[in-house]
Structure formats: structure tokens, C-alpha cells
Amino acid sequence: MRRNNGGFTLIELIVVIVILGILAVTAAPKFIDLQSDARLATLNGMKAAINSAVSLTYGKSLVKGVEKNATGSKVSINGEEVEVCYGYPCAEAAKIQKVLDIGEFKKCDADSTPAGDWCYEEQTDIKKINIYIANGYSTSSKCYVTYEQPTGVGVAPKVALPSDVSC
């Protein structure tokens, strides 16, 4: 009487390993780019946080009656006085930090990775600030959110990601 062990042959095992290898090679690129997707999602979250904080600040400015003042007026946000420009936070790092309440927030440094989660670059001549994810910052990075303060009464600030965002 002959017994059939019912095990796999060497050829069957090799075929299964080859099929698993092909599946891994085709699926791997989808998972490799997760870090870029995570950074983009983080930037979109920061954009939403800025929009919410800006709306709250403008509401407080309306209540206080200072929404028409170009500069010099202050409203209380998170227990601190914040200078507003036409009712919205002025585009300066210290003011944005108070409104967003994001903890450590330092100027971006091209020579080293900034401490904390976020860093900034100010463009005071055009009243604009770029907020970067500190981890992975570089001078050529397109991974930031821009806040540009309003230029007049009834004009909302511009909060946007670059059109060619790449993280």
C-alpha cells in the first residue's frame, strides 16, 4: 500500500514565493509614498487650523469694533492680546503663534532642522508668512502653508498651499 504524504513539492513552493515576490514589488510603491501623503495631510490640517483661528479672531474683532483698523488694535485670543490688521491677525510669527497656539515655533534655519513641529519664514515687505513642517525643511521645500494678511477693509486674508506643493 502506497501512502500519499500530501505535502508541497519544491516546484510548488518556488512558484508561490515568486508570486508573493511579484505582488510585493507591485504593491510596495503604494506604501513607500505614505510619508509624502502624511505631510500633505498635515499641511491641509494646518491650513484648516489657520482658517478657523482667523475666523475666530475676526469674530472677536467684530464684537470689539476694530475690524476696520489697519493696525494698532488688539483682541484677546487664548488669554493673550494679539494685534489685528483689518480684524485679522497680522502676518507676523509671534501673532500667528498666539492665535494658533502651536507651541514651539521658530524661524526656519537652512543649516539645521528646526526644533519643534513647525517653523516659519516671514516676508515682511509683502506681509506674508510661510509655515513649514519643521521635519524635512529645506530652502527649496514646497511643503508649506502661506498666510497673507488682508490689504483692506472687508478683504479676507489668503491662506493657501503652493500650487506646486511637494512634500
N, C-alpha and C positions, 0 to 999 in steps of 0.2 A: 504494500500500500504506500503510495507516494503522498507526502504532505505538501500543501502549498502554504508557504510562510506568509504570504500576503504583504510583504514589505515592498518598499520602493526600490527600483533599480537605480543604478548610478546615473544612467541617462535621464531618467525622470527627475531626479534631484537637480541635475545640471540645468535642465530646461526650466524648472521652477525658479532657480537662482537667476537665470538670465532674464526671465520675465520680470522678476522683482527688481532687477537692476535697471531694466528699461523703464519701468514705472517710476522708480526713484529719480532717474535722470529727467524725465518729462515733468514730474511734479515739483522737483526742487526749485526751479526758478520762481514759482509762485510763492514759495515760502522765504526765499532769500531776500526779496524786496520788502519784507514786512517792516523793517526799520524806517524806510522812507515813507511808507504809508502811515506809520505811527507818528512820525514827525509832522506830516501834513495834517493829520487829525488833531494833533496838539496845537498847531498853528490856528486851525479853524476854531478850536476851543478858546484860544486866546482872543481871537477876533470877536467871538460872541461875548466873551467876558468884557472886552473893551466897550463894545456896543451897549451892553447892559449898564456898565458903570457910567458911561457917558450920558445915557438916558436918565439915570438916577440923579446925576449931577445937574443936568438941565432942569429936571423937575424941581429940585431944591432951589435952583436959581430963579425959576418962575415964581415959586412961593415967596422968595425973598425980594423979588422985583429987580434983580440985577442982570437979567438976560440981555439987556441992550447995551451994557457997558463993555467997551473993548478990552479993558484991563483994569486991575486995581480992586475988583470986587472979590469977595471970598464967601464960600459956603462951607458948612461943616459936613465932612464926609468921614465916616469911621472914627469920629471923635477928634478929627484934625481939621484945621482950616485949610482949604485948598483955593488957590487963586483961579478964577474962571475968566475966560475970554469969550464974550458974547454968550455967556451962560454955560459954556462947556469947559472942561479942563484945558488949560493952556498946554501946549506941546513941549513940556519940559519934564525931564526924567523924574525929578522929585515930586512933581504934581501928579504925574501918571502913576507913580508908585503908591502914593497915598490913596488915590482913587481905586486902584486895582487891589491893593493890599496883598501884594505878591511876595512879600518877604525880601530877601537879599536881591538887590537889583543894581548891578554895577555896569560901568561903561565897558563896552566890548574892547578886548585887547588882542591885537593881531599876533602878538608874540606868545600868548599863552591862553589856555582855556579859562574863561572867566569863572569865578566861583558862583555858586547858586544855579538856579534853573534858567534864568533869563538874563540877558544883557541888552544894552541899548546903544544906538548911535544917534546923536542929535544933529539936526541940520537947522540951526537957529536962524539962518538967513531966510529960510522959507517956512519956518515954524512947523517943523515936521520931526517926528521921531520914529526910528525903526527899532522894533523889538524882536530880538533874535532868541532862538533856543540856544542857550549857552553851550551845551554839549554839542560839539561839531561846528562851532562858529568858525568862519574864515572870512577874510576880507572880500572874497569873491562869492560868498554864500548868497543864494537867492531864497533863503529859508527864514523869512521874517514877516512880521505884520507891521504895516505903516499906519501911524496916526498923524493926521494933518489937521491942525486946529482950524476952526472956521475963520472966514475972512470978513464976515459982516453979520449984521442982524438977520436972523431967520435962515442963515446958512448952516447946515449941519456939518460937523467935521467929517473928514474922509477916513474911513477905516478899511484897509484893503490888504490883500496879499499881492505880491508882484504877479503880473500876467504870466511870467515865465518861471513860476515858483518851482524850485527843485531842492529837495532835501536829501 
